[in-house]
């Protein structure tokens, strides 16, 4: 019983770390995801989707090298950091 509980706890913690943001950083790439669980190092977001993920706890964007075509002005918070 205890072993089952420990395995369940380990699995739960692993899924939290795999799908969570890294210390307030949202990762972006030119071909990033535009929905769902995106913005992590393993699953970066598109630039447009990334801007919807910004909040007081996640306000640093790390952009991968590449071309980001923009067809309209971007709306961003004033205290946003882009790297």
Phi, psi and omega in degrees: 000313180297320179297319178298318179295320178295319177296320178297317178296315179299315179298318180297315180294322179298316181293328177295315182288328180290323187255007182264158175292154178266100173047049176080013181257133175250122181269139185228144173219158181303329180250030183291168181290148181246016176194171175073207181277091181228166179105003177266169178299321181284333182221077182294158180264163170286163181298315180298315181292324179304319182294338175279343181272347181294133176206178182305331180272339181232090182227028173235129181246129174249115183262132174287156178296142178151181179264132180239090179296132181237124182257351179210161180300144178268137177260117183230154175289154183288334183258029182273137177250131179240126178242000000 
